[in-house]
Amino acid sequence: MSVLGRGRAKFACAISIVALGIAIEVAAPATSVASPLVPPGFRLKASNGYSLRVLASRNPHTGRGDIVIFASTHAAAVFYAAPAEVTETSIDADLGRVGRISVDFVPSGAIKKERSQCGKPVEVQAGNYVGTIDFEGEEGFSEAHATSVPGEAKFILSLVCGGSLSEGTGGHSPGARLTAHGPKGKFEFEARKNSPSRPARFRATIEERRGSMTIERGVGAEAGPSAFDYDVPGGTATVSPPAPFDGEATFRRDARKSMNWHGDLSVDFPGRADVALTGSGTHASLIRAVQNPSHPFRLP
């Protein structure tokens, strides 16, 4: 996948970043990038504390264009990926009920330098994307409207920097990780704690298709130690996460090593409320683990 615009043929390496389990695949810059770069997207503020980042790309072999939109706060995110008409300096995407983005890049004639969080500065054409920018999140979780926004390359340049997430499992770790999956990957839920006395962290993600659009939603929360009580050798655990989660769930591994996961635990995803995280067809597991997480939505 090659990012749109002049000087982008050397954007050759596809990578993924993960924010609360949401994987985003875009084109990342190689070590050598022709200058000046036309910014591959933009960002703007949206309502209810959300930030909106938009990137576009075009496959140089097939001509297929794509747009990705990442709406995020410090504890929630929604990722949209859809086909788009993409040229060297324009993006046109009909997002259905989510809105429409139809913009042209208008350079100012100046050159600016943008850098990733870990790399060298890259020369970027200064200018604005001008046209129609309408975003309306499902169930009113956020919206954004604009007719002109500055182009930006910092987001995509920083995707190659990676994160600071490390995890150890098994052995005699005092911590634990509980995971639950819905039928056919309907949802994923995770609770983790580094020791019985440490804070409990929770995350949940869900993926769906709407026509040609892929949507992934994720939320995260942190609570005191009592929100995740576990006995890994005994094969039991109970979780009662704070909002946007509601209710609680219990895990039990019986003598036949069958996994029982039940309760009334649910979650409100941005744009999709009251999703049950228990019920028929769900599967759960409990293991020893220690994790040193970075902030789930700390983006450039």
Buried (B, 14 or more C-beta within 10 A) or exposed (E): BBBBBEBBEBBBEEEEBEBBBBEBBBBBBEEEBEEBBBBBBBBBEBBEEBBBBBBBBBEBEEEEBBBBBBBBBEBBBBBBBBBBBBBEBBBBBBBEEBBBBBBBBEBEEEEBEBBBBEBEEBBBBBBBBBBEBBBBBBEEBBBBEBEEBBBBBBBBBBBBBEEEEEEEEEEEBBBBBBBBBBEEEBBBBBBBBBEBEBBBBBBBBBBEEBEEBBBBBBBBBBBEEEBBBBEBEEBBBBBBBEEBBBBBBBBBBEEEEEBEBEBEBBBBBBBBEEBBBBBEEBEBBBEBBBBEBEEBBEBB
